Amino acid sequence: MKYIKLLKDFVNNKISSDEFESLFMEIFKKEKLFDSEREFQILDKLFGDVDAYCSDSALFDPEFDIDEAQLRLSVKQALKALEE
């Protein structure tokens, strides 16, 4: 599954958070069919977190944005859920 590879690459520091954000958004927005409703729910939640990710500390607003550590945690949780 393309999502699991992408999530693993990010978790294992093979790609940066900015690369992950760009690739995930591109893939998710083009997706027409998901393997299951469960997969969609997991990835849809992750989409919200990726969308809330802000790498620019000058623009970061803790009320609306998440930082890299929070993004990594969200990706790890999504990866675990997808692998179950």
Secondary structure, DSSP 8 states (H G I E B T S, - for coil): -HHHHHHHHHHTTSS-HHHHHHHHHHHHHH----S-HHHHHHHHHHHHHHHHB---TTT--TTT-B-HHHHHHHHHHHHHHHH-
